[in-house]
Amino acid sequence: MRVPMDLNKIEQGVRLILEGIDEDLDREGLVDTPCRTAKSIAELCRGMDPASARSISTFHAEGHDDLVIVKDISFASICEHHLLPYVGRCDVVYLPADSRIAGLSAIVETVETMAARLTTQERLTTEIADRLMQEIQAKGVMVVMEAEHMCLAIRGVRKRDSRIVTSAMRGYLRRLPTRTEALALIGRSTSVR
């Protein structure tokens, strides 16, 4: 089992960063910054606690065997390379098996919870697709994520408004006709592979 986050250690780390950039820790605006930052990081990384991931419930919907799409799920995550956020939207498409459909809010919550940790967008996309396949036992799943990365926008090459798009397809959604239909329904080019 995972040990809970140590807010005191996070605060100490923030103090070291502030000292490292030669800031005055006693300055009025910074006195409570280590504590506020520790709480903020705990919230942004809440998905690292395995207990935060609820299972996805399914229920029977007689005769429903067509694509289900949950579009434009907003998410925020932290890039593990620079500890800077990336923010965007996620589209989830799945093809039910045996007329079993998933609770829509559970899909949204899964995306939000899995994003709330240190990760890369590429890995996050894959892990969401794998989890959905496992949890809802679908015939196929597609996850398409598009995000703006602060490590690209505010440092390094400083290219604001650049978007990174990643996709993961499982089962029937790997088949060209199904994939093409799904991509058209979410408004994506059929060239996403």
NORFEN-V348787 format. One line per field, one symbol per residue. ss: DSSP state (H for helix, E for strand, L for the rest). phi: phi as a letter, one per 20 degrees, with the letter a starting at -180 (. if undefined). burial: + if it has 9 or more other C-alpha atoms within 8 Angstrom, else -. Layout:
# NORFEN-V348787
ss->???
phi->???
burial->???
This chain:
# NORFEN-V348787
ss->LLLLLLHHHHHHHHHHHHHHLLLLLLLLLLLLHHHHHHHHHHHHLHHHLHHHLLLLLEEELLLLLLEEEEEEEEEEEEELLLLLEEEEEEEEEEELELLEEELHHHHHHHHHHHHLLEELHHHHHHHHHHHHHHHHLLLEEEEEEEEEEHHHHLLLLLLLLLLEEEEEEEEHHHLHHHHHHHHHHLLLLLLLL
phi->.ffgfdffffggffgfffffemeefefgfdgeggffffffffffdgffegffeffeecbecgmecdgdcddmffbcbdffecldfccaccddcbdfdlledefffffffffffffeafadfffggfffffffgffelffabcccdcbddffeedblfldfmfcddcbbcclffefgfffffffffemdffefd
burial->------+--+++-++--++-----+----++--++-+++--+-++++++--++--+-+------+-+-++--++++++++---++++++++++++++-+++++--+++-++++++++++++--+++-+++-++--+++++++++++++++++++---+---+-+-+++++++++---+++-+++-+---+---
